Amino acid sequence: MSPRNVVFKKICKDKSVGVYMGKRDFVDRVDSVDPVDGVILTDPEALQGRKVFVTLSCTFRYGRDDMDVMGIAFRRELYLSTRQVYPPLQDREKGIHTKSQARLLRKLGDNAYPFFFEFPDNLPCSVAMQPTPHDVGKQCAVEFEIKAFSAESQDAKVRKRSSVKLMLRKVQFAPESEGVAPSVETTRDFVMSDKPLHVKASLDKEMYYHGESIKVHVSVTNNSSKNIKNIIVSVDQVSTVVLYSNDTYVKSVAIEEFGDSVSAGASLEKTYTLLPLLANNRERRGIALDGKLKHEDTNLASSSIVKEGVLKEVLGIMVSYRVMVKLIVGGMMGSSEVGLEVPFKLMHPKPDAVRWRRSWCSRSSSVPT
């Protein structure tokens, strides 16, 4: 099967409904989001007069499903929209919005019906906090899901064997416009020192791609009477859980102690290279990851880009990155630190046509139940 015709499908246990979709990744371009479309296949005999509905949901989880503290479940639906697909409420042809739907309807026959959803512009992207290897169950995450089910009515109790779920993923790619290359500097005065310490740190650009090395240019002019004993350079991931608790997790995802020293009255110009990768952080709890689909690998979470005017409180988990440069300053009363924070963004590039097709080639044409 050619990559363009890859289909993701999942059918419920009693065979009454099945979901067919041409893709499971939907791109958030900040000002617009790819609509969600697909086809529901029904079996009139298995339905036994029941109706068929499909829902698109965005759920924020803050802990496992079985966690319940003082009657409060750590799970909240940020978005839920439901459509009735059978019996159809409009002519089937009028419900076709994409070529993928039209192709699936021709292949699946008269018992197939299209569905279509548009994302609101205030929803977060798929992201999850990495659990430890010993953690069990679902952890803190923002998840998207398509669910199809058959029931007597939309509000009736749904039998598990008559429903089917398919996980989706909402992603962002790096914007085409490049921001200004970040640069930060500071001057520190010390007691018993006539002249100050001046430090500057800069990056080559604001936007970096996953798997790309980051060069940090550090300039130290030490006119003070203090000695710089060590220079530590790290990449920090800052994840803020904004929905329930506003907890902030700061994790160094790449760190190097280079052992460089700068004596009093001396200067240093040096470029340090760091490579933040999930491969070096797989055992660490609390690292934010891009949302993943079943049987697929993932990476460190991408930087969050939010549309202007959207309340951050409804976005679940916000992720940002910074380079930290720390100078360990020696002194008679012990060591002290001088630090700089240089913000930057870490994202995926927009896939070109060849890479996009290859990614679909590598995926399964069906989803295990």
PyMOL commands that set and color helices and strands:
alter all, ss='L'
color gray80, all
select helices_A, chain A and resi 3-5+44-47+92-95+99-108+160-162+278-280+312-314+353-361
alter helices_A, ss='H'
color red, helices_A
select strands_A, chain A and resi 8-11+17-21+25-27+36-42+51-61+68-69+72-73+75-86+112-117+127-129+141-151+163-171+183-188+197-203+207-209+214-222+228-241+247-257+267-274+288-290+317-329+336-347
alter strands_A, ss='S'
color yellow, strands_A
deselect
rebuild
show_as cartoon
